[in-house]
């Protein structure tokens, strides 16, 4: 059982009692849940230290005591929501714990955060949860190998970089990654004008190309490639110049990369989410850095453990997007917002 509800009395008894209750399960990936009233009765300083160093994921249920509000990995208001997130966590508890530990302490900078994320991602690529996902599907060759992935235009005084793999919902394969990185690097080299990033077709970006996920090189090589061709780092370097337009499916990398941008505009049909836990992975396109910076680590874990996309209005309340507009207004609004960055 990957989810453990501790007896409320253990919290008041202190960290030693919690450790004793978990002793037989430590070493297994766990989500440990606490009720808020029990936490309020404990030694706050000792509990904060335990939560900071616990080798498990932690969740509080109920109204968070002010002194512990930032200590647990996640807080939820009610048992129903807690059970939904716990069920999501149990799909891949190794990845669920890895995400909690990765997000618990903010990195010293974006680049160290990307290194930590890629290291964790690569570790999970060698784990049993990702292996089970790979075994469940067969990779199929792409049918658009000769099709350009990116188009670059100049419009209304702005660079406009458009993902053109619309027939595949702009799924991010190695070629799209490389073409997008080159387009952004070229725009950065020429001047300091704002850069708009958008997507053709029914979606902005549905995330990584799952067929390539199933045929990756060994984890160590993948780690080096991921960092040497990091779109996340490029988006971060350009973030003050970037305006990103989201529509349709904005999943995985399709959310993680835009979260670095200065402004993010979404249409009212956008669906935003992090499906990586279903593959036994954590976000690998910078999301463990960009989403906590733009919103919070609790938004990151909620999206990841739940696994279901959210609508753009909730995304706006959570800080993931700045505006929601009708689809017919997206292009004009992107340019209007870009004008404010110039």
C-alpha positions in Angstrom: 0.0 0.0 0.0 1.6 3.2 -1.1 -0.7 5.6 0.8 -0.5 5.6 4.6 -2.9 7.5 6.9 -1.3 8.0 10.3 -3.2 7.9 13.6 -3.8 11.5 14.7 -2.3 10.8 18.1 1.1 10.0 16.5 1.6 13.6 15.4 1.1 14.9 18.9 3.6 12.3 20.2 6.3 13.7 17.8 8.6 12.6 15.0 10.0 9.6 16.9 6.5 8.1 17.1 5.9 8.8 13.4 9.2 7.1 12.5 8.3 4.1 14.6 4.9 3.8 12.9 6.6 3.9 9.4 9.6 1.8 10.2 8.3 -1.4 8.5 7.4 0.5 5.4 10.4 2.8 5.0 12.2 2.0 1.8 9.0 1.7 -0.1 7.6 4.8 -2.0 5.0 6.3 0.3 2.5 9.1 0.5 1.9 9.8 4.2 -1.3 11.7 5.0 -2.0 13.8 8.2 -5.2 15.5 9.4 -4.9 19.2 10.1 -6.3 19.1 13.6 -3.7 16.5 14.6 -0.9 18.5 13.2 -2.0 21.6 15.1 -1.6 19.6 18.4 2.1 18.7 17.7 5.5 20.3 18.3 5.6 22.6 15.3 9.4 23.0 15.1 10.0 19.3 15.3 7.3 18.5 12.8 8.7 21.1 10.3 12.1 19.5 10.6 10.6 16.0 10.0 8.6 17.1 7.0 11.6 18.9 5.4 13.7 15.7 5.6 11.2 12.9 5.3 12.0 10.4 2.5 8.3 10.2 1.7 5.7 12.4 0.1 3.5 14.2 2.6 -0.1 15.5 2.4 -2.2 17.4 4.9 -6.0 17.2 4.9 -8.1 20.1 6.3 -7.3 23.7 7.1 -3.5 24.1 7.2 -2.1 25.4 10.5 -0.3 28.7 9.7 3.0 27.5 11.1 2.9 24.3 8.9 1.3 25.8 5.8 4.5 25.5 3.8 6.0 22.4 5.4 4.0 19.5 3.8 4.3 18.8 0.2 0.6 19.2 -0.5 -2.5 20.5 1.4 -6.1 19.7 0.4 -9.3 20.8 2.0 -11.3 17.6 2.1 -11.0 13.8 2.2 -12.6 13.4 -1.3 -9.9 15.5 -2.9 -7.3 13.8 -0.9 -8.5 10.3 -2.0 -8.5 11.4 -5.7 -4.9 12.6 -5.5 -3.8 9.5 -3.5 -5.3 7.3 -6.2 -3.4 9.3 -8.8 -0.2 8.9 -6.8 -0.6 5.2 -6.6 -0.4 4.9 -10.4 3.4 5.4 -10.0 4.5 5.9 -6.4 8.2 5.9 -7.2 7.7 8.8 -9.6 5.2 10.4 -7.2 7.8 10.5 -4.3 10.6 11.6 -6.7 8.5 14.6 -7.7 7.7 15.5 -4.1 11.4 15.3 -3.1 12.5 17.2 -6.2 10.1 20.1 -5.6 10.4 20.3 -1.8 13.4 22.7 -1.8 13.6 25.4 -4.4 16.8 25.0 -6.5 19.6 27.7 -6.2 18.9 28.7 -9.8 17.2 27.6 -13.0 20.2 25.6 -14.4 20.8 23.6 -11.2 17.0 22.9 -11.1 17.1 21.6 -14.7 20.1 19.4 -13.8 18.3 18.0 -10.8 15.1 17.4 -12.9 16.9 15.7 -15.7 18.9 13.5 -13.2 15.6 12.4 -11.6 13.9 11.9 -14.9 16.8 9.7 -16.2 16.8 7.7 -13.0 13.1 7.0 -13.4 13.7 6.0 -17.1 15.7 3.1 -15.7 13.0 2.2 -13.2 10.2 -0.4 -13.2 7.3 2.0 -13.6 8.6 3.4 -16.9 9.6 -0.1 -18.0 6.0 -1.2 -17.4 4.7 1.7 -19.5 7.1 0.9 -22.3 6.1 -2.8 -22.3 2.5 -1.8 -22.7 2.9 -0.1 -26.0 4.8 -0.5 -29.3 6.5 2.5 -30.9 5.3 3.3 -34.4 7.4 5.1 -37.0 6.5 8.8 -37.5 4.7 9.4 -40.9 5.9 13.0 -41.1 9.6 12.7 -41.1 10.1 15.2 -43.9 7.6 17.8 -42.8 9.0 21.0 -41.3 8.3 21.4 -37.6 8.6 25.1 -37.2 7.8 28.3 -39.2 9.3 31.7 -38.4 7.7 34.9 -39.5 8.0 38.6 -38.9 4.7 40.3 -38.1 3.7 43.6 -36.6 7.3 44.2 -35.4 7.6 40.8 -33.6 9.2 37.5 -34.3 6.5 34.8 -34.6 7.6 31.2 -34.1 4.9 28.7 -35.0 4.9 25.0 -34.3 3.8 23.3 -37.6 3.3 19.7 -36.6 -0.4 20.3 -36.3 -1.5 16.9 -37.6 0.3 15.4 -34.5 -1.0 18.1 -32.1 2.6 19.4 -32.2 3.9 16.5 -30.2 7.5 17.3 -29.3 9.9 14.9 -31.0 13.7 15.4 -31.4 13.3 17.2 -34.7 10.7 19.7 -33.4 12.9 20.2 -30.3 15.9 21.0 -32.5 14.1 23.2 -35.0 12.4 25.2 -32.2 15.7 25.7 -30.3 17.3 26.9 -33.5 14.5 29.3 -34.3 14.6 30.8 -30.9 18.4 31.1 -30.9 18.2 32.8 -34.3 15.6 35.3 -33.1 17.7 36.0 -30.0 20.8 36.6 -32.1 19.3 39.3 -34.4 17.7 41.8 -32.1 15.8 42.2 -28.8 12.2 42.3 -30.2 9.5 40.3 -28.5 9.1 36.7 -29.6 5.6 35.1 -30.0 5.4 31.3 -29.8 2.2 29.6 -31.0 1.0 26.4 -32.6 -0.8 25.4 -35.8 -3.6 22.9 -35.8 -5.9 21.8 -33.0 -3.4 22.1 -30.2 -0.5 24.2 -29.0 1.5 21.1 -28.0 0.3 17.7 -26.6 3.7 17.0 -24.9 6.5 14.7 -25.9 6.1 12.3 -28.8 5.2 9.1 -27.0 6.6 7.0 -29.9 10.1 8.5 -29.2 9.6 8.0 -25.4 9.4 4.2 -26.1 12.7 4.2 -28.1 15.0 6.4 -26.0 18.7 5.7 -25.6 20.1 4.6 -22.2 19.2 6.9 -19.3 22.7 8.4 -18.9 23.0 9.3 -22.6 19.5 10.7 -22.5 20.4 12.9 -19.6 23.4 14.4 -21.5 21.2 15.0 -24.6 18.4 16.5 -22.6 20.7 19.1 -21.0 22.8 19.9 -24.1 19.7 20.6 -26.2 17.5 22.1 -23.4 14.5 24.0 -24.7 13.8 24.8 -21.0 17.0 26.7 -20.7 16.4 28.5 -24.0 12.9 29.5 -22.9 14.3 30.7 -19.6 17.1 32.8 -21.3 14.4 34.5 -23.4 11.6 34.6 -20.9 11.3 38.4 -20.7 10.8 38.6 -24.4 8.4 35.6 -24.8 4.7 35.6 -25.2 3.1 32.2 -25.7 -0.3 31.4 -27.0 -2.0 28.2 -25.8 -4.9 26.4 -27.3 -6.3 22.9 -27.4 -4.1 20.3 -25.7 -1.2 21.9 -23.7 0.2 18.9 -21.9 3.6 18.0 -20.5 6.2 20.1 -22.4 3.2 22.1 -23.8 2.7 23.5 -20.3 6.2 23.3 -18.8 8.0 25.4 -21.5 5.3 28.2 -21.7 5.5 28.5 -17.9 8.9 30.1 -18.3 7.5 32.9 -20.5 6.9 36.5 -19.5 3.2 36.2 -20.5 1.0 33.3 -21.4 -2.3 33.8 -23.1 -4.7 30.8 -23.4 -7.9 30.3 -25.4 -11.0 29.2 -23.6 -10.7 25.7 -25.2 -7.2 25.0 -23.8 -6.6 22.0 -21.6 -3.5 22.1 -19.4 -2.0 19.1 -17.6 1.0 17.0 -16.6 0.4 13.3 -17.7 4.0 12.2 -16.9 3.1 10.1 -13.8 1.1 7.8 -16.0 4.4 6.9 -17.7 6.2 6.5 -14.4 8.1 9.8 -14.9 8.3 13.3 -13.5 8.2 16.3 -15.8 11.3 16.5 -18.0 10.9 19.7 -20.0 11.7 22.0 -17.1 8.3 21.9 -15.4 9.6 21.1 -11.9 11.4 24.5 -12.2 9.0 26.6 -14.3 5.7 25.7 -12.7 6.8 26.4 -9.1 8.3 29.7 -10.2 5.2 30.8 -11.9 2.6 29.2 -9.6 3.7 26.9 -6.8 5.1 23.5 -6.0 1.6 22.5 -4.8 0.2 23.3 -8.3 2.9 21.2 -9.8 2.2 18.2 -7.5 -1.6 18.6 -7.9 -1.4 18.5 -11.7 1.1 15.6 -11.7 -0.6 13.4 -9.1 -4.1 14.0 -10.4 -3.1 13.5 -14.0 -6.2 15.1 -15.5 -6.0 18.4 -17.5 -7.6 21.5 -16.1 -9.5 24.3 -17.9 -7.8 27.6 -18.6 -9.9 29.5 -16.0 -8.6 27.3 -13.2 -5.1 27.6 -14.8 -5.5 31.4 -14.5 -6.6 31.2 -10.9 -3.5 29.1 -10.2 -1.2 31.5 -12.0 -0.3 29.2 -14.9 -1.7 31.6 -17.5 -2.2 35.3 -17.5 -5.3 35.8 -19.7 -8.0 33.7 -21.2 -9.5 34.8 -24.6 -11.7 33.4 -27.3 -9.9 31.5 -30.0 -10.7 34.2 -32.5 -8.8 36.8 -30.3 -5.7 34.8 -29.7 -3.4 36.1 -32.5 -4.4 39.7 -32.0 -4.0 39.5 -28.3 -0.5 37.9 -28.6 0.7 40.9 -30.6 -1.0 43.4 -28.2 0.7 41.8 -25.3 4.0 41.6 -27.1 3.8 45.3 -27.8 4.0 45.9 -24.0 7.3 44.0 -23.8 9.0 45.9 -26.5 
